[in-house]
Amino acid sequence: MSKPRVAVLTFSKLTQMLKEILSETPWSADVALYDVLLEEAVKKAQQLQETGMADVLLTGGANATVLEAQHLTLPLVRIKVTGFDLMQALWSAKRFNRPAIVMTYREPVPQLEWFRDLFQLDMAQRVYHDVDDAQEQLYRLLKEGEPVIIGASLICDLTERLGGQSIFIYSKASIRMALETAVDLAIQRRAEIEKREKVEAMMRAVHDGIVYVESDGTLREMNPAAEKLLGLSVHDVLGRPAREVFPELNVDEVFEKGEPLLNVVQKGKNGMLLVNRIPVFYQGKQIGAVATFQDAYTVQQAEKAIRKRVLSKGLVAKTTFANIVGKSALLQKAIEKARQYAMSDATILIHGETGTGKELFAQSIHNASARRHNPFVAVNCAALPESLLESELFGYEEGAFTGAKKGGKPGLFELAHRGTLFLDEVGEMSLPLQARLLRVLQEKEVMRIGSDTIVPIDVRVLAATNRDLKSMVEEGTFRRDLYYRLNVLSLELPPLRKRLEDLPELLRYLLDKYDLDEAKKVEVRARFPVLLSQYDWPGNVRELENVVERIAVLAAGGFSVAEIEEEVVRELVPDYGKMDQAVLAREVESWERQKILQVLSETQGNKTKAARLLGISRSTLWRKIRTYSLDKDEHR
């Protein structure tokens, strides 16, 4: 960074004195001396301003007076005549025992009369307007007598050329004081300029459009991105009322309420924009507002890219409540409760036997919550040994243990930041790990293994178990405080044996995953629900999935439905061989008849919709309607 620059517009005696002062001590700014006077001083000042070769101007006497009238944008520091300077000059004049005349440019020194009686000195003031005027006045004064002339560089030079006696009006102390002021101002101004340039560089670099509006509604700043997005030129709009230039900006509401207006989508000249409007306060007073613009399409593309990266890491919940199969009262009650829980941010403990769909509910809760656009991270606490589970949950620093990944690794809590962490089979977690989990839930911060740095996190925790945690608390195998921390909201999932009415729909859903002969699918869907309802399903839906896969494999291998029934159902239902086939057939027909009636009622007799819901063709549905004499029913 270059040093600040002070340009001194000086002349003659002042130049010599400045050189002496500059040589006495180092200065924290570059000081350049320009020996110029009046018109030349004006030209040099304008040149320095245009080229940016000076941060501050320093001058005195006549030069200062003419430059102050030019209204330059460069700061100007004037070397002032102090009371001490006058006293010192007048005291020197008294020693000559002659009359003293003080000559100044255009304006007299008002304090001068105060010293007349103090020094008992014959003293007068004269004002000159240009060099010729000064020279003419001095010629007359020196011709009429032998006064001592007190003035700045020009007056002293002219007096000495005419053979007279002069006293330089400035003291070394006054000049040094003015120079110090100019250097300090140059340093301050350079810092402000560099800060401003950095801000402007950042505004040019960002892709977001940025505008600044003062509290009176005047548009004061606009970066290139804003020009492009708004279809405006900065040269045409700065200094104009914002509501006139871009009425859609609507900063009046920000000024009225003093609150931000965020993520507002509105139309611009070149497409849709995502706009944020933020009030600016200084010392408690609102002084303006900043508006930022983003191209809505660009935001959408960025969001897609982020979602793609998250998806590639598997940190996405794919299931929603609409994907959970079944219409039984118990299941619908659990879904309704889960929907209510999704609106909260509290921890949920999901109870349910193996295979009841605990993770499906966890994903659905996440997707129905305000965190749905953020990561969903799941971990099975029973699937990993304690040491590995700890490093997976909390992460580790490089070198924390043998085999630690270079650069360390963030834990699942960090990956789930602003999202949801699902802890499946939480009852299998060891007591030491339970203690660490409790601390994370309480403090909302995590520390990696081998680190001394705390990382704040914002994670909603969903936990699931098929064990009786309350009994484990009494036995001392599960921490009581952790149990209450997890069991803020409780959700019980019904086992399949308590919602057997969902069997037909589950069977159809699972069969549709396989490429089977349609006729076999229809026959399986017709016979198996009644048969499979004789089984209590300890493995729940997961066990049903395995059974359906076995059915699909056998069907694909050429087995008939009767053979598959013999193979599969006999293994599941011990009394299958004793079942009366005629009675069974009547039960199947009765179940199928009731199911068709139910679906026709739900679809208000629409055969196409009913066939689709039943998973059969429209012609098959018509055939069954005639077989069961349902065409005489009210749902024809």
Backbone torsions as a table, in degrees:
resi	resn	phi	psi	omega
1	MET	NA	125.5	-179.4
2	SER	-71.7	154.9	-178.8
3	LYS	-73.2	153.7	174.1
4	PRO	-62.7	155.5	-175.7
5	ARG	-121.4	129.5	174.5
6	VAL	-113.3	123.7	177.7
7	ALA	-103.5	123.9	-178.9
8	VAL	-106.2	116.9	176.3
9	LEU	-93.1	101.0	-167.9
10	THR	-126.1	-178.6	-179.1
11	PHE	-160.3	133.2	169.0
12	SER	49.5	-113.1	-174.2
13	LYS	-60.4	-36.8	178.7
14	LEU	-64.2	-37.3	178.4
15	THR	-61.7	-45.5	-178.4
16	GLN	-63.4	-41.9	-179.0
17	MET	-67.4	-38.2	177.7
18	LEU	-63.8	-38.8	178.6
19	LYS	-62.1	-40.5	178.4
20	GLU	-63.2	-44.7	-178.7
21	ILE	-64.3	-42.0	-178.6
22	LEU	-66.3	-30.0	-178.2
23	SER	-80.2	-13.8	-174.4
24	GLU	-79.6	-26.5	-176.0
25	THR	-156.5	150.5	176.4
26	PRO	-70.4	149.3	-179.2
27	TRP	-120.6	149.3	-176.8
28	SER	-87.0	16.7	175.1
29	ALA	-143.3	153.8	173.2
30	ASP	-78.9	123.8	-178.7
31	VAL	-112.1	118.4	179.7
32	ALA	-109.5	131.5	179.9
33	LEU	-101.5	130.7	177.5
34	TYR	-122.6	113.8	-177.3
35	ASP	-83.4	91.3	-176.1
36	VAL	-139.2	162.7	-176.9
37	LEU	-142.8	134.0	173.9
38	LEU	50.7	-110.9	-175.8
39	GLU	-57.9	-39.0	178.3
40	GLU	-66.1	-35.8	178.3
41	ALA	-65.0	-39.0	178.2
42	VAL	-63.6	-46.3	179.6
43	LYS	-61.0	-44.4	-179.0
44	LYS	-65.0	-41.2	178.9
45	ALA	-61.7	-42.7	179.4
46	GLN	-65.0	-38.9	178.5
47	GLN	-64.2	-45.8	179.7
48	LEU	-61.9	-37.3	179.1
49	GLN	-67.5	-44.3	-178.0
50	GLU	-67.3	-37.8	-176.7
51	THR	-87.7	-10.7	-178.5
52	GLY	69.7	25.8	-176.2
53	MET	-86.5	3.1	178.5
54	ALA	-144.8	145.9	174.9
55	ASP	-96.5	-30.0	-178.5
56	VAL	-145.8	144.5	173.2
57	LEU	-102.7	140.1	175.4
58	LEU	-127.5	131.7	179.1
59	THR	-161.9	174.4	-179.2
60	GLY	-151.0	176.4	175.7
61	GLY	60.4	-139.4	-177.8
62	ALA	-62.7	-37.7	178.5
63	ASN	-57.7	-42.9	-179.1
64	ALA	-63.2	-41.3	-177.8
65	THR	-64.7	-45.4	-178.6
66	VAL	-70.3	-33.9	-179.2
67	LEU	-72.7	-34.9	178.3
68	GLU	-63.4	-26.9	179.5
69	ALA	-79.9	-8.9	-176.4
70	GLN	-86.2	-13.6	-179.4
71	HIS	55.4	52.3	178.1
72	LEU	-71.8	153.3	176.0
73	THR	-81.7	-21.9	176.3
74	LEU	-70.3	136.9	175.9
75	PRO	-61.9	140.9	-178.7
76	LEU	-122.3	124.0	176.5
77	VAL	-106.4	127.3	-177.6
78	ARG	-100.0	135.1	172.6
79	ILE	-79.3	110.8	-173.1
80	LYS	-94.8	148.3	173.7
81	VAL	-82.4	115.9	-178.7
82	THR	-89.6	167.4	175.5
83	GLY	-59.8	-35.7	178.1
84	PHE	-65.0	-39.2	178.5
85	ASP	-59.9	-45.0	-179.6
86	LEU	-63.8	-45.0	-179.6
87	MET	-61.3	-42.6	-179.2
88	GLN	-65.0	-40.9	-179.4
89	ALA	-68.5	-42.4	-179.2
90	LEU	-68.5	-36.5	177.2
91	TRP	-64.0	-40.0	176.9
92	SER	-65.2	-38.6	-180.0
93	ALA	-65.7	-37.9	-178.7
94	LYS	-62.9	-31.4	-179.4
95	ARG	-67.3	-24.9	177.4
96	PHE	-78.2	-12.2	-179.5
97	ASN	55.3	44.6	177.6
98	ARG	-132.6	165.1	172.7
99	PRO	-63.3	147.3	179.7
100	ALA	-113.8	135.1	177.3
101	ILE	-126.0	123.4	178.4
102	VAL	-98.3	122.2	179.9
103	MET	-112.7	125.4	179.5
104	THR	-128.9	161.8	-176.3
105	TYR	-86.0	113.8	171.6
106	ARG	67.6	-32.2	-176.4
107	GLU	-127.2	136.1	177.2
108	PRO	-75.8	166.5	176.2
109	VAL	-93.4	109.6	-173.3
110	PRO	-64.5	-32.3	-175.9
111	GLN	-75.1	-9.4	-170.8
112	LEU	-62.4	-37.9	-177.0
113	GLU	-63.9	-23.4	-178.4
114	TRP	-64.4	-27.9	-173.6
115	PHE	-90.5	-6.1	-175.0
116	ARG	-59.7	-53.5	-178.1
117	ASP	-71.2	-33.3	-178.1
118	LEU	-60.1	-43.4	-177.2
119	PHE	-97.2	-4.4	-177.1
120	GLN	47.0	53.9	-173.1
121	LEU	-118.1	137.5	173.4
122	ASP	-73.7	107.7	-168.9
123	MET	-137.2	145.6	177.3
124	ALA	-145.6	161.4	177.6
125	GLN	-115.5	147.7	173.9
126	ARG	-137.1	145.2	178.0
127	VAL	-118.5	134.2	177.3
128	TYR	-117.8	159.9	-174.0
129	HIS	-115.9	-19.1	174.9
130	ASP	-161.7	-179.1	-175.3
131	VAL	-63.9	-43.6	-178.1
132	ASP	-63.2	-41.0	178.8
133	ASP	-62.5	-43.5	179.6
134	ALA	-62.4	-44.7	-178.5
135	GLN	-63.6	-41.7	-178.7
136	GLU	-66.6	-42.8	179.9
137	GLN	-64.7	-42.9	-179.7
138	LEU	-63.7	-39.2	179.9
139	TYR	-59.7	-44.9	-178.0
140	ARG	-68.1	-42.5	-178.4
141	LEU	-63.2	-44.0	-178.8
142	LEU	-72.3	-27.8	179.0
143	LYS	-73.2	-34.6	-176.2
144	GLU	-81.2	-21.9	-179.6
145	GLY	-168.5	-160.1	-179.5
146	GLU	-127.7	61.0	179.6
147	PRO	-74.1	160.4	170.8
148	VAL	-92.9	125.1	-176.8
149	ILE	-96.5	124.8	178.7
150	ILE	-110.0	127.6	179.7
151	GLY	-174.2	-172.5	179.2
152	ALA	-84.7	-165.3	-170.8
153	SER	-58.0	-47.8	-177.0
154	LEU	-60.2	-46.4	-178.5
155	ILE	-64.0	-43.8	-180.0
156	CYS	-62.8	-42.8	179.7
157	ASP	-62.8	-47.4	-178.7
158	LEU	-63.8	-40.6	-179.9
159	THR	-61.5	-45.7	-178.0
160	GLU	-68.0	-34.0	176.6
161	ARG	-64.6	-31.6	-179.8
162	LEU	-88.3	5.2	176.5
163	GLY	85.3	13.9	-178.7
164	GLY	-94.9	176.5	-179.5
165	GLN	-102.4	127.9	-177.9
166	SER	-123.5	155.2	174.0
167	ILE	-129.2	125.2	-180.0
168	PHE	-72.0	126.4	-169.9
169	ILE	-74.7	-24.2	-176.9
170	TYR	-88.1	141.1	172.0
171	SER	-94.7	160.0	179.1
172	LYS	-62.8	-34.9	-178.8
173	ALA	-65.5	-39.9	179.8
174	SER	-66.3	-40.7	-179.9
175	ILE	-65.6	-43.1	179.5
176	ARG	-62.4	-42.6	-180.0
177	MET	-60.9	-43.6	179.4
178	ALA	-66.5	-37.8	179.0
179	LEU	-65.7	-42.1	178.0
180	GLU	-61.6	-41.4	178.3
181	THR	-62.6	-42.9	-179.8
182	ALA	-64.5	-41.4	179.5
183	VAL	-65.0	-45.5	178.7
184	ASP	-60.3	-41.8	179.8
185	LEU	-66.0	-38.1	179.0
186	ALA	-64.9	-41.3	178.9
187	ILE	-63.3	-45.6	-179.6
188	GLN	-63.7	-43.7	-178.3
189	ARG	-66.8	-40.5	178.7
190	ARG	-61.9	-41.0	178.9
191	ALA	-62.6	-41.7	179.3
192	GLU	-66.2	-40.5	179.6
193	ILE	-64.6	-44.8	-179.4
194	GLU	-65.9	-37.0	176.4
195	LYS	-64.2	-43.3	178.6
196	ARG	-62.1	-42.7	179.9
197	GLU	-64.0	-36.7	178.4
198	LYS	-65.7	-42.9	178.9
199	VAL	-62.8	-42.7	179.3
200	GLU	-65.2	-38.4	177.9
201	ALA	-63.1	-41.3	177.9
202	MET	-65.2	-41.4	179.5
203	MET	-63.9	-35.0	177.3
204	ARG	-72.5	-32.1	-174.2
205	ALA	-77.5	-33.0	-175.1
206	VAL	-73.0	150.6	179.6
207	HIS	-86.7	-13.7	177.5
208	ASP	-78.8	141.1	172.9
209	GLY	-75.5	137.8	-179.4
210	ILE	-132.8	129.6	173.2
211	VAL	-132.0	150.7	177.1
212	TYR	-122.6	130.4	-179.4
213	VAL	-120.7	129.1	177.8
214	GLU	-73.1	166.0	-175.2
215	SER	-63.0	-20.4	176.7
216	ASP	-85.9	5.2	177.1
217	GLY	89.7	5.8	-178.8
218	THR	-83.9	133.5	178.3
219	LEU	-79.3	118.3	-173.7
220	ARG	-112.0	-28.7	-177.8
221	GLU	-137.5	147.5	176.1
222	MET	-157.9	129.3	179.5
223	ASN	-92.8	167.6	-177.2
224	PRO	-57.5	-36.0	-179.9
225	ALA	-63.8	-37.8	178.3
226	ALA	-66.3	-39.2	177.0
227	GLU	-56.9	-45.5	-176.9
228	LYS	-68.0	-45.8	-176.3
229	LEU	-69.8	-35.2	-177.7
230	LEU	-91.7	-9.9	-179.0
231	GLY	67.5	36.5	-178.3
232	LEU	-126.4	159.4	176.0
233	SER	-106.1	132.7	-178.1
234	VAL	-60.7	-32.5	-178.9
235	HIS	-69.2	-24.3	-177.6
236	ASP	-89.4	-19.8	-168.3
237	VAL	-115.7	-25.2	-177.4
238	LEU	-61.5	136.2	-179.0
239	GLY	88.7	-6.0	179.3
240	ARG	-99.0	159.6	177.4
241	PRO	-62.3	132.2	-177.7
242	ALA	-62.2	-38.8	-178.3
243	ARG	-66.5	-22.0	178.4
244	GLU	-83.0	-38.1	-177.4
245	VAL	-78.1	-46.0	-175.4
246	PHE	-142.9	80.0	-174.2
247	PRO	-59.0	-29.1	-179.0
248	GLU	-66.2	-15.6	-179.4
249	LEU	-59.8	-40.2	172.0
250	ASN	49.1	56.3	178.0
251	VAL	-82.2	-9.1	-179.5
252	ASP	-57.1	-38.2	-179.8
253	GLU	-64.6	-36.2	177.9
254	VAL	-66.3	-41.7	179.6
255	PHE	-66.3	-36.8	-177.9
256	GLU	-70.9	-44.3	-175.0
257	LYS	-92.4	-24.6	-176.9
258	GLY	67.5	24.4	-178.6
259	GLU	-128.3	150.9	-179.9
260	PRO	-67.4	149.7	168.9
261	LEU	-116.7	110.8	-169.3
262	LEU	-112.9	148.4	171.5
263	ASN	53.4	48.8	176.4
264	VAL	-95.2	124.7	179.3
265	VAL	-92.3	125.7	179.0
266	GLN	-147.6	164.5	-174.9
267	LYS	-87.0	133.4	173.6
268	GLY	-112.4	-179.3	-179.2
269	LYS	-66.0	-29.2	-176.1
270	ASN	-113.2	22.3	177.8
271	GLY	131.4	-174.3	-178.5
272	MET	-78.6	142.5	-177.4
273	LEU	-123.8	148.3	170.6
274	LEU	-104.3	116.1	-169.3
275	VAL	-117.2	136.0	171.3
276	ASN	-118.2	135.9	178.0
277	ARG	-123.8	124.1	-172.1
278	ILE	-130.0	127.0	177.8
279	PRO	-70.3	149.5	178.8
280	VAL	-114.3	126.4	-179.1
281	PHE	-116.1	145.2	173.7
282	TYR	-138.3	120.6	-178.0
283	GLN	52.5	43.2	175.5
284	GLY	80.4	-2.3	-178.6
285	LYS	-112.4	135.6	179.2
286	GLN	-76.4	119.8	-175.9
287	ILE	-109.4	-9.0	-179.7
288	GLY	174.8	-164.9	179.4
289	ALA	-149.3	145.0	175.6
290	VAL	-110.0	134.0	174.4
291	ALA	-118.2	132.1	176.4
292	THR	-115.9	144.5	-176.0
293	PHE	-125.7	139.7	171.8
294	GLN	-130.9	141.9	174.9
295	ASP	-68.5	123.0	-174.5
296	ALA	-60.0	-36.7	-180.0
297	TYR	-64.8	-41.4	179.5
298	THR	-62.9	-40.7	178.3
299	VAL	-62.1	-41.9	179.3
300	GLN	-62.7	-42.3	179.9
301	GLN	-65.2	-39.8	179.0
302	ALA	-64.2	-41.4	179.1
303	GLU	-63.1	-40.0	177.7
304	LYS	-62.3	-41.3	-179.5
305	ALA	-64.2	-42.1	179.1
306	ILE	-64.2	-44.7	179.8
307	ARG	-61.4	-37.2	179.8
308	LYS	-64.7	-41.6	179.6
309	ARG	-66.9	-41.9	178.8
310	VAL	-63.8	-41.0	179.9
311	LEU	-62.7	-38.1	-179.4
312	SER	-65.0	-24.8	177.7
313	LYS	-90.4	-2.8	179.9
314	GLY	75.1	20.4	-177.0
315	LEU	-96.2	45.3	-176.4
316	VAL	-132.9	136.9	173.5
317	ALA	-88.6	123.3	-173.9
318	LYS	-96.4	-20.0	-173.3
319	THR	-97.3	142.2	172.4
320	THR	-122.1	172.5	179.7
321	PHE	-60.3	-28.4	179.4
322	ALA	-66.4	-20.8	-178.6
323	ASN	-87.6	-7.9	-179.0
324	ILE	-82.4	121.0	-171.6
325	VAL	-88.2	130.5	176.0
326	GLY	133.7	142.9	-179.2
327	LYS	-123.8	14.7	-179.5
328	SER	-65.4	155.8	-177.2
329	ALA	-62.4	-40.5	-178.9
330	LEU	-64.3	-43.5	-179.5
331	LEU	-67.2	-43.0	-179.3
332	GLN	-64.9	-33.5	176.7
333	LYS	-65.6	-41.3	178.3
334	ALA	-65.1	-40.4	179.0
335	ILE	-64.1	-43.5	-179.6
336	GLU	-62.7	-41.9	178.5
337	LYS	-64.6	-41.8	179.5
338	ALA	-63.5	-37.5	177.3
339	ARG	-61.1	-41.8	178.5
340	GLN	-64.4	-42.3	179.7
341	TYR	-63.3	-32.5	-178.5
342	ALA	-62.1	-27.2	-178.6
343	MET	-75.9	-15.5	179.0
344	SER	-94.7	172.7	176.0
345	ASP	-116.8	12.8	-176.5
346	ALA	-78.7	160.7	177.4
347	THR	-70.4	142.0	-179.2
348	ILE	-121.1	135.1	172.7
349	LEU	-108.8	116.6	-177.3
350	ILE	-99.5	118.4	177.8
351	HIS	-99.8	141.8	176.2
352	GLY	175.0	148.9	178.1
353	GLU	-66.7	165.5	176.7
354	THR	-57.2	130.5	175.6
355	GLY	87.8	8.3	-178.7
356	THR	-86.6	-4.6	175.6
357	GLY	94.8	37.2	-177.6
358	LYS	-63.4	-41.7	179.7
359	GLU	-70.9	-32.9	176.1
360	LEU	-59.8	-41.5	178.1
361	PHE	-68.6	-39.1	179.4
362	ALA	-62.2	-45.1	178.4
363	GLN	-63.6	-40.9	-179.2
364	SER	-65.4	-39.4	177.4
365	ILE	-63.0	-44.1	178.3
366	HIS	-60.4	-45.4	-176.8
367	ASN	-71.1	-16.2	177.3
368	ALA	-98.8	0.6	-176.3
369	SER	-98.2	174.0	177.6
370	ALA	-70.3	-11.1	-179.4
371	ARG	-93.6	8.8	-170.1
372	ARG	-61.3	-24.1	-179.2
373	HIS	-87.2	2.0	-178.8
374	ASN	-113.0	174.1	-171.1
375	PRO	-62.7	147.2	168.5
376	PHE	-117.3	117.2	-175.5
377	VAL	-118.9	126.6	-178.5
378	ALA	-119.3	142.4	175.7
379	VAL	-143.5	137.3	176.9
380	ASN	-94.9	110.3	-174.8
381	CYS	-67.9	-18.2	-179.9
382	ALA	-88.2	-14.1	-173.4
383	ALA	-87.2	-11.5	-175.2
384	LEU	-123.3	143.3	173.6
385	PRO	-65.2	159.2	-172.4
386	GLU	-55.4	-46.6	-176.5
387	SER	-63.6	-40.6	-179.6
388	LEU	-71.8	-38.7	179.0
389	LEU	-62.7	-39.2	179.5
390	GLU	-62.6	-46.6	-179.5
391	SER	-68.5	-31.2	178.3
392	GLU	-70.1	-41.1	-178.0
393	LEU	-71.6	-45.1	-169.9
394	PHE	-106.5	-10.9	-179.9
395	GLY	77.7	176.4	-179.0
396	TYR	-153.2	158.9	176.9
397	GLU	-92.9	159.8	176.9
398	GLU	-58.5	132.6	178.6
399	GLY	80.6	7.3	-177.9
400	ALA	-65.4	-29.4	178.1
401	PHE	-159.6	167.3	179.5
402	THR	-61.0	127.8	179.7
403	GLY	88.9	3.6	178.5
404	ALA	-63.8	137.4	-177.8
405	LYS	-62.7	138.9	178.8
406	LYS	-60.8	131.3	-178.4
407	GLY	87.8	-5.6	-179.0
408	GLY	78.0	-176.7	-177.0
409	LYS	-151.0	132.3	176.2
410	PRO	-71.5	146.6	178.1
411	GLY	-83.2	175.4	-177.8
412	LEU	-66.4	-29.6	176.2
413	PHE	-63.1	-42.8	178.8
414	GLU	-66.5	-40.9	-180.0
415	LEU	-65.3	-28.7	-178.1
416	ALA	-89.7	9.1	-177.0
417	HIS	-51.9	130.2	-177.9
418	ARG	69.8	4.1	179.6
419	GLY	-120.1	-143.0	-174.9
420	THR	-127.1	136.9	173.8
421	LEU	-113.0	123.2	-179.2
422	PHE	-105.0	116.4	179.4
423	LEU	-102.5	98.3	179.7
424	ASP	-84.7	147.4	-178.5
425	GLU	53.2	48.1	-176.6
426	VAL	-65.6	-21.1	178.8
427	GLY	-67.2	-13.9	-179.3
428	GLU	-88.3	-1.3	-176.7
429	MET	-75.6	139.5	-179.2
430	SER	-69.9	160.3	-178.9
431	LEU	-61.3	-44.5	178.1
432	PRO	-60.0	-39.4	180.0
433	LEU	-70.9	-33.0	175.4
434	GLN	-61.2	-39.7	-179.7
435	ALA	-63.8	-41.6	-179.1
436	ARG	-69.8	-37.9	177.6
437	LEU	-63.0	-41.2	179.5
438	LEU	-59.5	-43.4	-179.0
439	ARG	-62.8	-40.9	178.9
440	VAL	-62.9	-42.8	-179.8
441	LEU	-65.8	-34.8	-178.4
442	GLN	-77.2	-46.2	-172.7
443	GLU	-89.0	-16.6	-176.7
444	LYS	55.5	43.2	176.2
445	GLU	-153.3	154.2	-175.4
446	VAL	-134.6	149.2	176.6
447	MET	-124.7	124.6	179.3
448	ARG	-65.7	154.8	175.5
449	ILE	-63.4	129.6	179.2
450	GLY	83.8	7.3	-178.5
451	SER	-116.8	157.1	173.4
452	ASP	-115.9	16.8	-178.2
453	THR	-105.3	132.6	178.3
454	ILE	-89.7	131.3	178.0
455	VAL	-112.8	114.1	177.7
456	PRO	-69.3	142.3	-178.8
457	ILE	-133.2	154.3	175.2
458	ASP	-128.2	92.4	-173.4
459	VAL	-133.3	135.2	170.5
460	ARG	-93.9	132.3	-177.2
461	VAL	-106.1	128.7	170.1
462	LEU	-114.0	127.8	179.6
463	ALA	-118.8	150.8	-179.5
464	ALA	-138.9	149.5	179.2
465	THR	-156.0	152.5	172.0
466	ASN	-108.9	8.3	-179.3
467	ARG	-104.8	161.4	178.6
468	ASP	-86.2	92.0	-175.5
469	LEU	-64.8	-31.4	-179.8
470	LYS	-63.1	-41.6	177.2
471	SER	-67.3	-36.8	178.6
472	MET	-64.6	-34.3	176.8
473	VAL	-63.7	-44.1	179.3
474	GLU	-64.8	-33.1	179.9
475	GLU	-79.1	-13.8	-179.6
476	GLY	86.2	12.3	180.0
477	THR	-97.6	-3.5	175.4
478	PHE	-141.4	133.5	-175.0
479	ARG	-64.7	131.1	179.8
480	ARG	-63.0	-43.8	-177.7
481	ASP	-65.8	-35.7	178.1
482	LEU	-69.7	-37.8	179.0
483	TYR	-58.9	-46.0	-179.5
484	TYR	-70.5	-29.9	177.8
485	ARG	-69.6	-35.8	-179.8
486	LEU	-81.6	-34.1	-172.1
487	ASN	-90.9	42.9	176.2
488	VAL	-67.8	-48.8	173.8
489	LEU	-118.5	135.7	-176.2
490	SER	-117.8	135.2	-179.4
491	LEU	-131.6	120.5	-179.1
492	GLU	-104.2	125.7	-179.8
493	LEU	-99.2	130.7	-176.6
494	PRO	-74.0	142.0	175.5
495	PRO	-73.5	161.9	-176.2
496	LEU	-63.2	-34.3	-177.0
497	ARG	-64.4	-19.3	179.0
498	LYS	-95.7	0.3	177.6
499	ARG	-140.8	51.1	-177.3
500	LEU	-63.9	-18.2	177.5
501	GLU	-65.7	-14.2	177.2
502	ASP	-86.3	-5.2	-177.0
503	LEU	-57.0	-48.1	-178.2
504	PRO	-59.0	-43.6	-178.4
505	GLU	-68.4	-40.0	177.4
506	LEU	-63.7	-41.8	-179.5
507	LEU	-62.2	-43.9	178.8
508	ARG	-63.9	-43.8	-179.0
509	TYR	-61.1	-44.2	-177.2
510	LEU	-72.6	-36.8	178.8
511	LEU	-65.5	-33.0	-177.9
512	ASP	-66.7	-11.9	177.7
513	LYS	-75.5	-15.0	-174.1
514	TYR	-112.9	147.6	-180.0
515	ASP	-86.9	83.5	-177.4
516	LEU	-114.3	162.1	174.9
517	ASP	-60.3	130.3	-174.2
518	GLU	-61.1	-37.3	-179.0
519	ALA	-63.2	-40.1	178.7
520	LYS	-67.3	-39.3	178.1
521	LYS	-58.5	-45.9	-178.1
522	VAL	-62.4	-41.9	-178.2
523	GLU	-68.1	-39.5	177.9
524	VAL	-63.8	-44.7	-179.0
525	ARG	-64.7	-26.8	-178.5
526	ALA	-79.1	-41.0	-172.1
527	ARG	-94.8	-38.9	-166.6
528	PHE	-72.4	-32.8	179.9
529	PRO	-56.4	-42.1	179.5
530	VAL	-66.0	-41.9	-179.1
531	LEU	-67.5	-46.0	-175.2
532	LEU	-72.3	-18.4	178.7
533	SER	-71.3	-10.8	177.8
534	GLN	-79.6	-5.1	-175.1
535	TYR	-107.2	148.0	-175.4
536	ASP	-93.4	-2.9	172.1
537	TRP	50.5	68.1	177.6
538	PRO	-64.3	-25.2	178.9
539	GLY	-93.3	1.7	175.6
540	ASN	57.0	-146.0	-172.5
541	VAL	-63.5	-32.5	179.2
542	ARG	-63.2	-38.9	177.5
543	GLU	-68.2	-38.0	177.7
544	LEU	-62.5	-39.3	177.2
545	GLU	-58.5	-42.3	179.7
546	ASN	-64.4	-40.5	179.8
547	VAL	-64.6	-44.2	-179.7
548	VAL	-64.2	-38.4	177.8
549	GLU	-63.3	-38.4	178.1
550	ARG	-65.1	-41.2	177.3
551	ILE	-60.7	-44.4	-178.1
552	ALA	-63.6	-41.3	179.9
553	VAL	-64.3	-43.6	-180.0
554	LEU	-66.3	-40.9	179.8
555	ALA	-64.9	-39.2	178.6
556	ALA	-68.5	-24.5	-180.0
557	GLY	-85.3	3.0	174.9
558	GLY	100.1	1.5	178.8
559	PHE	-70.9	143.7	175.9
560	SER	-78.1	165.5	179.4
561	VAL	-63.6	-36.9	179.0
562	ALA	-63.0	-41.7	179.3
563	GLU	-67.2	-39.1	178.4
564	ILE	-64.5	-40.5	178.7
565	GLU	-61.2	-45.1	179.4
566	GLU	-61.4	-41.2	-176.9
567	GLU	-72.0	-45.9	-170.5
568	VAL	-88.3	-50.5	-172.2
569	VAL	-69.9	-34.9	-179.6
570	ARG	-59.9	-37.0	-179.9
571	GLU	-70.1	-34.6	-176.4
572	LEU	-84.4	-37.8	-174.2
573	VAL	-112.3	104.0	-176.6
574	PRO	-57.5	-33.1	-177.1
575	ASP	-90.1	13.8	-176.1
576	TYR	-58.6	-40.3	-176.6
577	GLY	-68.4	-22.6	-178.4
578	LYS	-90.4	-6.9	-176.0
579	MET	-71.8	133.9	176.9
580	ASP	-71.9	117.6	-174.7
581	GLN	-64.2	-33.3	178.7
582	ALA	-67.6	-43.0	177.8
583	VAL	-63.5	-42.1	-179.3
584	LEU	-61.4	-41.9	179.9
585	ALA	-62.8	-40.4	179.3
586	ARG	-65.6	-37.6	178.3
587	GLU	-64.1	-41.4	179.1
588	VAL	-62.2	-47.2	-179.4
589	GLU	-62.9	-40.7	-179.4
590	SER	-64.3	-45.0	179.8
591	TRP	-62.1	-45.0	-176.6
592	GLU	-64.9	-40.3	179.2
593	ARG	-61.4	-46.3	-179.6
594	GLN	-64.8	-36.3	-180.0
595	LYS	-66.2	-42.3	179.4
596	ILE	-64.8	-42.3	177.9
597	LEU	-61.1	-42.1	-179.9
598	GLN	-61.4	-46.8	-177.1
599	VAL	-68.9	-39.1	177.4
600	LEU	-62.8	-35.5	177.6
601	SER	-67.0	-42.5	-179.6
602	GLU	-64.1	-34.0	-177.6
603	THR	-96.2	8.0	179.1
604	GLN	56.1	40.1	174.8
605	GLY	82.7	4.4	-179.7
606	ASN	-74.8	109.3	-175.2
607	LYS	-67.6	-36.3	-178.7
608	THR	-64.3	-48.1	178.9
609	LYS	-64.8	-40.3	-178.9
610	ALA	-62.9	-43.2	179.5
611	ALA	-61.7	-40.7	-179.7
612	ARG	-64.7	-41.2	-179.8
613	LEU	-68.5	-33.7	-179.9
614	LEU	-80.8	-12.9	179.8
615	GLY	75.6	28.4	178.2
616	ILE	-129.2	168.0	179.0
617	SER	-77.2	162.9	179.6
618	ARG	-63.7	-37.8	-179.6
619	SER	-67.1	-38.0	177.6
620	THR	-64.6	-39.4	178.3
621	LEU	-61.9	-44.1	179.4
622	TRP	-61.4	-39.2	-178.5
623	ARG	-64.5	-43.0	-179.0
624	LYS	-69.1	-34.8	177.4
625	ILE	-61.1	-42.9	178.5
626	ARG	-68.9	-39.1	-178.8
627	THR	-61.2	-42.2	-177.5
628	TYR	-93.8	11.6	178.6
629	SER	55.7	34.9	179.3
630	LEU	-82.9	-8.3	-180.0
631	ASP	-72.7	-14.0	176.3
632	LYS	-91.0	-5.1	-178.3
633	ASP	-78.4	168.5	-178.3
634	GLU	-70.0	-11.7	-176.9
635	HIS	-93.7	15.8	-177.5
636	ARG	-63.3	NA	NA
